[in-house]
């Protein structure tokens, strides 16, 4: 096999019947003054000839993006392989399009990784192995215990993911689950009662999880040995049922809704996946079955959850949230400046934080020290402040609340808000940054 590309009699554009040999498997740079024929040789001669062979192997869809170049004016080119050209003048501005996706090379790479790859734990590097029922029960019990002790009380749903991101109406599935005695399912993140007439859009993708068990635990209950043993036995039965129903996976969904008891139809969750198929027993890292879509940044199954596969994310810029010439009470914290025009719960919380930490809210922001500004920006951890006052109905109220800081508060509001106006207002205090979770990959 030739180790060089031989060009003979190249006369394209301003090339003067040149002959040359270009080594393969090396980085070759063409240099020269403007008009010397660099582009004529690289793009209009070598690439144009190699591109023909490559385009023939692609689908009709891909060809419309690449086009067909004219046959170059050259006597012969030997040792030429199919070629890909990356033009710096490309007009595509879609952040989800890359050389790999447009040329479809990415599809083959994803398939290759999924079929011959061996998953490893991202923490310790060990090869991911299957988890046994006992290991899953221990992990779920530990998670419930830790969460209950930290938050004093905790609620969970034990779910069996039967359908994951598949199109269909699934009316027969709902009927079968109801006949087997199941009362609730979670459909696309929403808990539904099986007694309802559940109608799904056939052309949309859906995720359906059967609610196997509802668990409420507290730190005080878990100190009781009998309660803990009964809970562990109950978990073993429920998890076994969930694994049988879903072919090896179970989801422990921590309920994040506020209230004094586990709601009938909770809406907010923190999900923890456990699998008999892929799990690291040391670091408790759980992975789903590896598929080609696992390696696609354009799929929710493979995209970074922080940036949705874009590699960049909007983050609050601390320098933008303060008006240095104003004090806190004068509206120096710009995103919440209007809250200090009246007696609001937010203003009461900030004033209580200042009082407890020795921060003077009546001096200009620029006179505050770095530690004081950082405290306002990043919060004070799990410490709870007592905030009291009259509510909108004229009743005296006292609450205890943690102060998470301006940055975390704004980012939380940005993620949770469904109002375009609110999100646009918060974006005034944000800047685009490389995603810290995936490093922009």
Secondary structure as GFF3:
##gff-version 3
##sequence-region A 1 441
A	DSSP	beta_strand	4	10	.	.	.	ID=ss1
A	DSSP	beta_strand	18	23	.	.	.	ID=ss2
A	DSSP	alpha_helix	38	41	.	.	.	ID=ss3
A	DSSP	pi_helix	42	47	.	.	.	ID=ss4
A	DSSP	alpha_helix	48	55	.	.	.	ID=ss5
A	DSSP	alpha_helix	60	66	.	.	.	ID=ss6
A	DSSP	beta_strand	74	78	.	.	.	ID=ss7
A	DSSP	alpha_helix	99	103	.	.	.	ID=ss8
A	DSSP	alpha_helix	105	116	.	.	.	ID=ss9
A	DSSP	alpha_helix	133	151	.	.	.	ID=ss10
A	DSSP	beta_strand	153	167	.	.	.	ID=ss11
A	DSSP	alpha_helix	171	179	.	.	.	ID=ss12
A	DSSP	beta_strand	184	187	.	.	.	ID=ss13
A	DSSP	beta_strand	190	193	.	.	.	ID=ss14
A	DSSP	beta_strand	205	218	.	.	.	ID=ss15
A	DSSP	alpha_helix	219	222	.	.	.	ID=ss16
A	DSSP	alpha_helix	225	246	.	.	.	ID=ss17
A	DSSP	beta_strand	249	255	.	.	.	ID=ss18
A	DSSP	beta_strand	269	275	.	.	.	ID=ss19
A	DSSP	beta_strand	278	280	.	.	.	ID=ss20
A	DSSP	beta_strand	285	287	.	.	.	ID=ss21
A	DSSP	three_ten_helix	292	295	.	.	.	ID=ss22
A	DSSP	beta_strand	312	316	.	.	.	ID=ss23
A	DSSP	three_ten_helix	318	320	.	.	.	ID=ss24
A	DSSP	three_ten_helix	334	340	.	.	.	ID=ss25
A	DSSP	alpha_helix	345	357	.	.	.	ID=ss26
A	DSSP	three_ten_helix	365	367	.	.	.	ID=ss27
A	DSSP	alpha_helix	370	378	.	.	.	ID=ss28
A	DSSP	beta_strand	384	390	.	.	.	ID=ss29
A	DSSP	beta_strand	396	402	.	.	.	ID=ss30
A	DSSP	alpha_helix	406	416	.	.	.	ID=ss31
A	DSSP	alpha_helix	420	427	.	.	.	ID=ss32
A	DSSP	beta_strand	430	434	.	.	.	ID=ss33
###
